[in-house]
Amino acid sequence: MLEIKESLKKIDQTEYTESRNIKARNTRDRFLNISPKNYISIMKGTSSKKALIPMILINEMDKDNKIYMTLDELSKLIDYPKTSLSVIFSEYRKRDFMQKIRNGVYMINPLVSYKGSKYERDKLIKEYNKLKEEGRDMNEF
């Protein structure tokens, strides 16, 4: 993921400021703290609504990584067409960003984002993987 390297830069021969360079790491188990609410408010004017949908969903999820909203409710919240949102959600499920539990209940992949401790994350990963398996089983019929 990312590694922050700190270095000091000299200004006016007497003052120093801290500089941070971010370098990608090759580890898969590192997480980065991001405030979805702040990210959305900052990026609203520069990004398309479609690009912000994943962060909006992360912002709406509860401590169990679940979103308890119908597609219609999410469409109104995001101000995005319901049919287009349905297509996007199908793509997110294929790409393993989220799973649909039932109508009006979705779960975000805890390997993408989670709230809580590592222990809670591990429980969510098991639940999410079980949902994926059940989804595959249903698609076989």
SVG drawing of the C-alpha trace seen along z (x, -y; Angstrom):
<svg xmlns="http://www.w3.org/2000/svg" viewBox="-37 -33 58 59">
<polyline fill="none" stroke="black" stroke-width="0.4" points="0.0,0.0 1.5,-3.3 4.5,-4.2 5.1,-7.8 8.7,-8.9 9.4,-12.0 12.1,-14.4 13.0,-17.9 13.3,-20.8 15.1,-24.0 13.4,-27.3 15.2,-30.7 18.3,-29.0 16.7,-28.8 13.3,-27.1 12.5,-23.5 9.2,-22.1 8.2,-18.5 7.7,-16.9 5.9,-13.6 6.5,-11.5 4.1,-8.6 5.5,-5.4 3.6,-2.3 4.3,0.8 3.9,4.4 1.9,5.5 -1.8,6.4 -2.7,6.2 -2.2,2.4 -5.1,0.0 -5.3,-3.7 -7.7,-5.9 -9.9,-8.1 -12.9,-10.2 -15.5,-9.4 -17.6,-12.4 -14.7,-14.8 -13.4,-13.1 -16.9,-13.4 -17.3,-17.1 -13.8,-17.9 -14.1,-15.9 -17.7,-16.8 -16.7,-19.6 -13.9,-17.8 -15.2,-14.2 -18.2,-12.8 -21.0,-11.4 -20.3,-8.0 -16.7,-8.2 -18.0,-9.1 -20.5,-6.3 -18.2,-3.8 -17.1,-6.4 -20.8,-7.4 -21.6,-3.8 -18.7,-3.4 -20.0,-6.5 -23.5,-5.0 -22.4,-1.6 -22.9,-0.7 -20.4,1.0 -21.3,4.4 -20.4,3.0 -24.1,3.1 -26.2,0.5 -29.9,0.7 -31.4,-1.2 -33.3,-0.3 -32.0,-1.1 -34.7,-3.8 -33.5,-5.4 -29.9,-5.2 -30.8,-6.7 -32.4,-9.7 -29.5,-10.1 -26.9,-10.0 -29.1,-11.9 -28.4,-9.3 -30.8,-7.4 -32.0,-4.2 -31.6,-2.0 -28.0,-3.2 -27.3,-2.6 -28.6,0.9 -26.1,1.5 -23.3,0.1 -24.2,2.3 -24.1,5.3 -20.6,4.3 -19.5,3.7 -20.7,7.2 -18.7,8.7 -15.6,6.8 -16.1,7.9 -16.7,4.5 -20.0,5.4 -22.7,8.1 -26.4,7.9 -27.9,9.7 -31.5,9.1 -33.6,6.2 -32.6,3.1 -29.5,4.7 -26.0,4.6 -22.6,5.4 -19.3,3.7 -16.3,6.0 -14.5,5.6 -11.2,6.0 -12.0,2.7 -13.2,0.8 -14.5,1.6 -15.3,-0.1 -13.9,1.3 -11.2,3.6 -9.2,6.2 -11.2,8.9 -14.4,7.4 -12.9,7.1 -12.1,10.8 -15.7,11.7 -17.0,9.5 -14.6,11.2 -16.0,14.6 -19.6,13.3 -18.8,11.6 -17.1,14.7 -20.1,16.8 -22.4,14.4 -20.2,14.7 -20.4,18.5 -24.2,18.4 -24.4,16.1 -22.4,18.5 -24.5,21.4 -27.7,19.5 -26.2,18.6 -25.6,22.3 -29.3,23.1"/>
</svg>
